[in-house]
Amino acid sequence: MIRGIDQETIYKAFILRGIQTRTVLLPWQECLQWMDQEKADGVFQITPSEEREKLFLFSEKLRTERMSLFGRSSTLGKIQGGTDIRKKLAGRTVGVLEGYSYGPGIDDLVEAVTMKLDSQKNLFMALVDGQVDLVLMDSGVALCLAGEMSVSGIEQVGGYAIERPLHVAFQKRHQQLARLFNSGLHELKERALDKNIFKSYSLRSRGGHNVDGL
């Protein structure tokens, strides 16, 4: 069974409107291919952009993602402090999700060597195993993975984080489906049912549904 904060939020928002959904877990690039081939009705989590809005119909905001850098406690001493991300990453191997855009501040970096992996779990494993020095990851996801894998000694790098909105993207033809989802999502939040989802993952939601991480 696929679990996760966003998965459960989406599932329950649809259930409130009497709609059953099925989620397939795929590498991000393949998710986009399924959308292109119309094999999927929607995809998540995704941030709108001018190019993507030409292709997809976006839902209302699911939550605000807080993405941070994480590293092993034993190697973080020289990275902590300061806000210059280029200095933090210079000469270090950074794990990123293949096919995922982190924005120009990260995508355009040339000092850091990136290792591209196909899933968040593989990114976290690469960090634990020492294949990469750092990973860029949703704080809530990092916390959940650390708990699932009973991993300690992983810390968030201070002085740097990316915040951006996450949505569900639907096929353009699914305007009614998107409206029903938005309505269910609104009811979920109005009734504070989403807070129970966050609590079940030992997380708490705060204004705009950021997730407090490690």
Backbone as numpy.savetxt, mean C-alpha at the origin, in Angstrom:
# Nx Ny Nz CAx CAy CAz Cx Cy Cz
-7.22 -17.90 2.45 -8.07 -16.69 2.45 -7.19 -15.44 2.45
-7.49 -14.52 1.58 -6.74 -13.26 1.51 -7.23 -12.32 2.60
-6.28 -11.81 3.39 -6.63 -10.88 4.45 -5.88 -9.57 4.25
-6.38 -8.51 4.88 -5.74 -7.22 4.78 -6.75 -6.12 5.07
-6.26 -5.00 5.53 -7.14 -3.89 5.89 -7.98 -3.44 4.70
-7.33 -3.21 3.57 -8.06 -2.71 2.41 -8.98 -3.78 1.83
-8.50 -5.02 1.80 -9.33 -6.12 1.31 -10.62 -6.23 2.10
-10.53 -6.20 3.42 -11.72 -6.33 4.25 -12.63 -5.11 4.15
-12.03 -3.93 4.04 -12.83 -2.71 3.89 -13.64 -2.77 2.60
-12.99 -3.15 1.51 -13.67 -3.22 0.21 -14.75 -4.29 0.23
-14.41 -5.46 0.77 -15.38 -6.57 0.83 -16.63 -6.16 1.60
-16.43 -5.53 2.76 -17.57 -5.18 3.61 -18.37 -4.02 3.04
-17.71 -3.10 2.34 -18.45 -2.01 1.70 -19.38 -2.56 0.63
-18.92 -3.55 -0.12 -19.76 -4.18 -1.14 -20.88 -5.00 -0.49
-20.55 -5.73 0.59 -21.56 -6.55 1.27 -22.72 -5.69 1.76
-22.40 -4.47 2.21 -23.45 -3.56 2.66 -24.43 -3.22 1.54
-24.02 -3.42 0.31 -24.90 -3.19 -0.85 -25.31 -4.49 -1.52
-25.12 -5.60 -0.80 -25.59 -6.90 -1.28 -24.77 -7.47 -2.43
-23.52 -7.08 -2.52 -22.68 -7.54 -3.64 -21.54 -8.41 -3.09
-21.42 -9.63 -3.61 -20.33 -10.53 -3.26 -19.15 -10.28 -4.21
-17.95 -10.25 -3.67 -16.76 -10.02 -4.50 -15.75 -11.15 -4.30
-14.87 -11.28 -5.25 -13.77 -12.25 -5.17 -12.48 -11.50 -5.45
-11.52 -11.63 -4.57 -10.22 -10.97 -4.72 -9.17 -11.98 -5.14
-8.40 -11.65 -6.15 -7.29 -12.48 -6.62 -6.00 -11.73 -6.33
-5.08 -12.38 -5.64 -3.82 -11.76 -5.28 -2.79 -12.02 -6.37
-2.32 -10.94 -7.00 -1.38 -11.03 -8.11 -0.27 -9.99 -7.96
0.88 -10.20 -8.60 1.88 -9.13 -8.67 1.26 -7.89 -9.31
1.74 -6.70 -8.90 1.11 -5.46 -9.34 1.05 -5.33 -10.85
2.12 -5.67 -11.53 2.14 -5.58 -12.99 1.05 -6.43 -13.61
0.85 -7.61 -13.04 -0.18 -8.51 -13.57 -1.58 -7.98 -13.27
-1.74 -7.30 -12.12 -3.03 -6.66 -11.81 -3.41 -5.67 -12.91
-2.44 -4.85 -13.31 -2.69 -3.87 -14.35 -2.96 -4.53 -15.69
-2.30 -5.65 -15.96 -2.55 -6.40 -17.19 -3.96 -6.96 -17.20
-4.43 -7.45 -16.07 -5.80 -7.95 -15.98 -6.80 -6.84 -16.26
-6.53 -5.65 -15.77 -7.41 -4.53 -16.04 -7.39 -4.18 -17.52
-6.21 -4.17 -18.10 -6.07 -3.86 -19.52 -6.80 -4.88 -20.38
-6.79 -6.14 -19.96 -7.45 -7.21 -20.71 -8.91 -7.40 -20.29
-9.37 -6.56 -19.36 -10.74 -6.61 -18.82 -11.06 -7.96 -18.19
-10.06 -8.57 -17.59 -10.25 -9.82 -16.85 -10.65 -9.52 -15.41
-10.46 -8.28 -14.97 -10.85 -7.86 -13.63 -11.78 -6.66 -13.73
-12.73 -6.57 -12.80 -13.65 -5.43 -12.77 -13.04 -4.22 -12.07
-12.08 -4.49 -11.16 -11.45 -3.40 -10.44 -10.12 -3.84 -9.87
-9.35 -2.88 -9.39 -8.03 -3.17 -8.82 -7.78 -2.21 -7.65
-7.03 -2.69 -6.66 -6.66 -1.84 -5.51 -5.32 -2.31 -4.97
-4.59 -1.48 -4.20 -4.85 -0.07 -3.92 -4.11 0.73 -4.99
-4.64 1.87 -5.36 -4.06 2.62 -6.47 -4.27 4.11 -6.25
-3.28 4.88 -6.66 -3.34 6.34 -6.54 -3.67 6.94 -7.91
-4.64 7.83 -7.99 -5.00 8.43 -9.27 -3.86 9.26 -9.85
-3.79 9.30 -11.15 -2.89 10.18 -11.88 -3.60 10.57 -13.17
-3.10 11.57 -13.84 -3.73 12.03 -15.08 -3.81 10.90 -16.09
-2.75 10.13 -16.21 -2.73 9.02 -17.17 -3.71 7.92 -16.78
-3.74 7.58 -15.49 -4.62 6.51 -15.04 -6.09 6.90 -15.12
-6.39 8.18 -14.93 -7.79 8.60 -14.99 -8.35 8.53 -16.40
-7.48 8.45 -17.38 -7.93 8.23 -18.75 -8.35 6.77 -18.97
-7.81 5.89 -18.13 -8.04 4.45 -18.30 -9.09 3.91 -17.36
-9.14 4.44 -16.13 -9.97 3.85 -15.09 -10.94 4.86 -14.48
-11.94 4.31 -13.80 -12.88 5.10 -13.01 -12.50 4.90 -11.55
-12.18 5.98 -10.84 -11.69 5.86 -9.47 -12.79 6.04 -8.44
-12.69 5.24 -7.39 -13.63 5.34 -6.27 -13.29 6.55 -5.42
-14.12 6.80 -4.42 -13.77 7.75 -3.38 -12.57 7.20 -2.61
-11.95 8.05 -1.84 -10.72 7.63 -1.15 -10.99 6.48 -0.18
-10.17 5.46 -0.30 -10.23 4.32 0.60 -9.59 4.68 1.94
-8.38 5.18 1.88 -7.65 5.67 3.05 -6.42 6.43 2.54
-5.71 7.04 3.47 -4.45 7.70 3.14 -3.31 6.79 3.54
-2.49 6.46 2.58 -1.35 5.59 2.84 -0.19 6.41 3.39
0.47 5.87 4.40 1.70 6.47 4.91 2.82 5.47 4.63
3.64 5.80 3.65 4.71 4.92 3.24 6.03 5.42 3.81
6.77 4.51 4.42 8.02 4.87 5.09 9.15 3.95 4.65
10.35 4.35 5.00 11.52 3.50 4.79 11.74 2.64 6.03
12.07 1.37 5.82 12.35 0.47 6.92 13.70 -0.19 6.69
14.40 -0.44 7.79 15.70 -1.10 7.72 15.93 -1.95 8.94
17.02 -2.68 8.95 17.38 -3.50 10.11 18.01 -2.62 11.18
17.62 -2.85 12.42 18.12 -2.04 13.54 19.63 -1.97 13.55
20.27 -3.06 13.19 21.73 -3.14 13.27 22.45 -2.25 12.27
21.72 -1.78 11.25 22.38 -0.99 10.19 21.82 0.41 10.04
20.91 0.82 10.93 20.23 2.09 10.76 20.98 3.30 11.32
22.01 3.09 12.09 22.68 4.19 12.78 23.09 5.33 11.87
23.63 5.02 10.69 24.13 6.06 9.80 23.04 6.66 8.91
21.84 6.10 8.98 20.76 6.57 8.12 19.83 7.52 8.84
19.65 7.32 10.15 18.72 8.13 10.91 19.14 9.60 10.93
18.16 10.48 11.07 18.42 11.91 11.16 18.48 12.56 9.80
18.11 13.86 9.77 18.13 14.59 8.51 16.92 14.26 7.65
16.64 15.13 6.68 15.47 14.94 5.83 15.82 14.77 4.36
17.09 14.80 4.02 17.50 14.66 2.62 17.46 13.19 2.23
16.41 12.81 1.48 16.23 11.41 1.13 17.36 10.89 0.26
17.95 11.74 -0.57 19.04 11.29 -1.42 20.26 10.88 -0.59
20.51 11.63 0.47 21.63 11.28 1.34 21.35 9.98 2.09
20.08 9.78 2.46 19.72 8.56 3.17 19.92 7.32 2.30
19.63 7.46 1.00 19.64 6.29 0.13 20.95 6.10 -0.63
21.79 7.12 -0.65 23.03 7.06 -1.44 23.84 5.81 -1.11
24.13 5.04 -2.14 24.99 3.87 -1.99 24.32 2.67 -1.33
23.02 2.74 -1.12 22.32 1.64 -0.46 21.38 0.94 -1.43
21.13 -0.33 -1.18 20.20 -1.10 -1.99 18.81 -0.97 -1.38
17.87 -0.50 -2.18 16.51 -0.25 -1.69 15.54 -1.18 -2.41
14.75 -1.90 -1.64 13.74 -2.77 -2.21 12.47 -2.00 -2.52
11.97 -2.17 -3.74 10.72 -1.52 -4.17 9.84 -2.54 -4.86
8.57 -2.22 -4.96 7.60 -3.11 -5.59 7.65 -2.91 -7.11
7.80 -4.00 -7.84 7.91 -3.93 -9.28 6.64 -3.36 -9.91
6.82 -2.40 -10.82 5.70 -1.81 -11.53 4.93 -0.77 -10.74
5.40 -0.43 -9.55 4.70 0.50 -8.67 5.38 1.86 -8.71
4.61 2.92 -8.86 5.18 4.26 -8.88 5.15 4.86 -7.48
6.30 5.30 -7.01 6.40 5.92 -5.69 6.46 7.44 -5.80
6.34 7.96 -7.00 6.44 9.40 -7.20 7.85 9.78 -7.61
8.01 10.97 -8.19 9.31 11.39 -8.73 10.42 11.43 -7.71
10.11 11.69 -6.45 11.15 11.75 -5.43 11.89 10.44 -5.25
11.22 9.33 -5.52 11.82 8.01 -5.41 12.13 7.43 -6.78
11.19 7.52 -7.70 11.36 6.91 -9.02 12.58 7.45 -9.75
12.92 8.70 -9.52 14.01 9.33 -10.27 15.37 9.23 -9.58
15.42 8.57 -8.43 16.69 8.47 -7.73 17.69 7.64 -8.53
18.91 8.12 -8.62 19.95 7.38 -9.33 21.05 6.93 -8.39
21.14 7.55 -7.21 22.21 7.18 -6.28 21.97 5.80 -5.68
20.70 5.48 -5.43 20.38 4.22 -4.79 20.19 3.12 -5.84
20.65 1.94 -5.52 20.41 0.78 -6.38 19.12 0.13 -5.90
18.16 -0.04 -6.77 16.89 -0.63 -6.36 16.81 -2.09 -6.76
16.20 -2.88 -5.90 15.87 -4.26 -6.21 14.36 -4.34 -6.32
13.85 -4.74 -7.45 12.41 -4.77 -7.68 11.88 -6.19 -7.44
10.89 -6.28 -6.56 10.29 -7.56 -6.22 8.79 -7.49 -6.46
8.16 -8.66 -6.57 6.77 -8.68 -7.04 5.71 -8.64 -5.94
6.11 -8.64 -4.66 5.11 -8.58 -3.60 5.68 -7.92 -2.36
4.79 -7.39 -1.53 5.20 -6.76 -0.28 5.89 -7.77 0.63
5.38 -8.99 0.66 5.96 -10.02 1.51 7.40 -10.34 1.09
7.62 -10.43 -0.22 8.98 -10.70 -0.70 9.92 -9.53 -0.41
9.38 -8.30 -0.46 10.19 -7.14 -0.08 10.63 -7.25 1.37
9.69 -7.57 2.23 10.00 -7.66 3.66 11.00 -8.78 3.92
10.83 -9.92 3.24 11.75 -11.04 3.41 13.16 -10.66 2.95
13.24 -9.90 1.85 14.55 -9.47 1.35 15.26 -8.59 2.36
14.49 -7.77 3.07 15.07 -6.92 4.11 15.55 -7.76 5.29
14.72 -8.67 5.74 15.06 -9.53 6.87 16.30 -10.36 6.55
16.38 -10.87 5.32 17.50 -11.73 4.91 18.77 -10.96 4.56
18.68 -9.62 4.52 19.85 -8.82 4.21 20.15 -8.67 2.73
19.19 -9.01 1.87 19.39 -8.84 0.43 19.33 -7.36 0.03
18.59 -6.57 0.81 18.50 -5.13 0.60 18.76 -4.43 1.92
19.19 -3.17 1.84 19.46 -2.39 3.05 18.19 -1.75 3.60
17.30 -1.37 2.68 16.07 -0.67 3.06 14.93 -1.13 2.16
13.71 -0.96 2.65 12.54 -1.14 1.79 11.62 0.05 1.99
10.90 0.41 0.95 9.90 1.46 1.02 8.55 0.75 1.06
7.80 0.97 2.16 6.61 0.15 2.37 5.58 0.88 3.20
4.31 0.57 2.94 3.22 1.07 3.76 3.48 0.67 5.21
3.37 1.63 6.11 3.68 1.38 7.52 2.79 0.29 8.12
1.52 0.32 7.76 0.60 -0.70 8.27 0.94 -2.08 7.77
1.32 -2.17 6.50 1.70 -3.46 5.91 2.95 -4.00 6.61
3.92 -3.13 6.83 5.15 -3.54 7.50 4.86 -4.09 8.89
3.98 -3.43 9.62 3.63 -3.86 10.96 2.96 -5.23 10.93
2.02 -5.41 9.99 1.31 -6.69 9.88 2.27 -7.82 9.50
3.17 -7.57 8.55 4.12 -8.60 8.14 5.06 -8.98 9.27
5.51 -7.99 10.02 6.39 -8.27 11.14 5.70 -9.16 12.16
4.39 -8.91 12.38 3.62 -9.74 13.30 3.40 -11.14 12.76
3.02 -11.24 11.49 2.77 -12.54 10.87 4.01 -13.42 10.88
5.17 -12.81 10.64 6.41 -13.56 10.50 7.21 -13.60 11.80
6.65 -13.01 12.87 7.33 -12.97 14.18 8.76 -12.44 14.04
8.88 -11.33 13.31 10.19 -10.72 13.05 10.41 -9.53 13.97
11.58 -9.41 14.53 11.95 -8.25 15.33 13.22 -7.65 14.73
13.61 -6.48 15.23 14.84 -5.86 14.75 14.68 -5.10 13.46
13.42 -4.78 13.08 13.16 -3.95 11.90 12.62 -2.61 12.39
13.20 -1.51 11.92 12.80 -0.19 12.39 12.48 0.74 11.23
11.62 1.71 11.53 11.30 2.74 10.57 12.40 3.80 10.57
12.80 4.24 9.41 13.83 5.29 9.28 13.18 6.63 9.58
13.71 7.35 10.53 13.14 8.63 10.91 13.36 9.71 9.87
12.46 10.69 9.84 12.65 11.87 9.00 12.18 11.73 7.57
11.48 10.63 7.26 11.01 10.51 5.88 9.75 9.66 5.82
8.75 10.15 5.09 7.53 9.40 4.85 6.80 10.02 3.67
6.06 9.20 2.94 5.23 9.66 1.83 3.78 9.41 2.22
2.94 10.42 2.09 1.51 10.24 2.31 0.77 10.48 1.01
-0.12 9.57 0.66 -0.90 9.75 -0.56 -2.19 8.96 -0.47
-3.22 9.40 -1.19 -4.52 8.73 -1.11 -4.54 7.43 -1.89
-5.27 6.45 -1.36 -5.45 5.16 -2.03 -6.92 5.00 -2.41
-7.14 4.42 -3.58 -8.49 4.25 -4.11 -8.64 2.85 -4.71
-9.86 2.54 -5.11 -10.13 1.39 -5.96 -10.33 1.94 -7.37
-9.74 1.30 -8.37 -9.95 1.70 -9.76 -10.85 0.67 -10.43
-11.91 1.14 -11.09 -12.85 0.27 -11.78 -12.72 0.44 -13.29
-13.18 -0.56 -14.02 -13.31 -0.41 -15.46 -14.28 0.74 -15.74
-14.03 1.49 -16.79 -14.86 2.66 -17.11 -16.34 2.30 -17.26
-16.62 1.09 -17.69 -18.01 0.68 -17.93 -18.78 0.43 -16.63
-18.07 0.37 -15.50 -18.70 -0.01 -14.24 -19.06 1.21 -13.39
-19.74 2.18 -13.98 -20.11 3.37 -13.23 -21.08 3.04 -12.09
-22.05 2.17 -12.35 -23.01 1.80 -11.30 -22.32 1.04 -10.17
-21.40 0.16 -10.51 -20.67 -0.60 -9.51 -19.84 0.34 -8.63
-19.21 1.32 -9.25 -18.42 2.30 -8.50 -19.32 3.11 -7.56
-20.50 3.50 -8.04 -21.43 4.27 -7.20 -21.87 3.45 -5.99
-22.17 2.16 -6.20 -22.60 1.30 -5.10 -21.46 1.12 -4.09
-20.25 0.96 -4.61 -19.11 0.82 -3.70 -18.92 2.09 -2.87
-18.98 3.25 -3.52 -18.81 4.51 -2.81 -19.87 4.68 -1.72
-21.08 4.27 -2.04 -22.17 4.35 -1.08 -21.92 3.43 0.11
-21.48 2.20 -0.18 -21.17 1.25 0.88 -20.00 1.70 1.73
-18.99 2.27 1.09 -17.82 2.77 1.81 -18.21 3.92 2.74
-19.08 4.80 2.24 -19.55 5.92 3.06 -20.29 5.40 4.29
-21.16 4.41 4.11 -21.90 3.85 5.24 -20.95 3.17 6.23
-19.97 2.46 5.70 -18.99 1.78 6.56 -18.30 2.76 7.49
-17.91 3.91 6.92 -17.20 4.92 7.71 -18.17 5.68 8.63
-19.38 5.94 8.15 -20.36 6.64 8.98 -20.70 5.84 10.23
-20.76 4.51 10.08 -21.09 3.63 11.21 -19.84 3.21 11.98
-18.69 3.75 11.57 -17.40 3.46 12.23 -17.05 1.98 12.20
-17.59 1.25 11.22 -17.27 -0.17 11.10 -15.84 -0.38 10.65
-15.29 0.61 9.98 -13.90 0.49 9.52 -12.93 0.46 10.71
-13.31 1.11 11.81 -12.43 1.13 12.98 -12.23 -0.28 13.53
-13.26 -1.12 13.44 -13.13 -2.50 13.90 -12.14 -3.27 13.04
-12.09 -2.94 11.75 -11.15 -3.60 10.85 -9.72 -3.23 11.25
-9.47 -1.95 11.48 -8.15 -1.50 11.89 -7.74 -2.15 13.22
-8.67 -2.20 14.17 -8.36 -2.78 15.48 -8.01 -4.25 15.37
-8.64 -4.97 14.44 -8.36 -6.39 14.28 -6.93 -6.64 13.82
-6.28 -5.60 13.28 -4.89 -5.72 12.85 -3.96 -4.98 13.81
-4.48 -4.69 14.99 -3.71 -3.97 16.02 -3.23 -2.62 15.51
-4.03 -1.98 14.67 -3.75 -0.65 14.15 -4.90 0.26 14.53
-4.69 1.55 14.39 -5.78 2.48 14.66 -5.86 3.49 13.53
-7.08 3.80 13.16 -7.27 4.79 12.11 -7.27 6.17 12.75
-6.81 7.17 11.99 -6.87 8.54 12.47 -7.32 9.41 11.31
-7.45 10.70 11.50 -8.03 11.57 10.51 -7.68 11.24 9.08
-8.67 10.96 8.25 -8.42 10.63 6.85 -7.98 9.19 6.67
-7.96 8.40 7.77 -7.62 6.99 7.71 -6.16 6.74 7.33
-5.28 7.51 7.92 -3.88 7.11 7.90 -3.74 5.88 8.78
-2.66 5.19 8.67 -2.43 4.03 9.54 -1.16 4.27 10.33
-1.27 4.18 11.64 -0.07 4.27 12.49 0.71 2.98 12.36
1.96 3.08 12.05 2.76 1.88 11.83 3.72 1.60 12.96
4.90 1.08 12.59 5.88 0.66 13.57 6.41 1.84 14.38
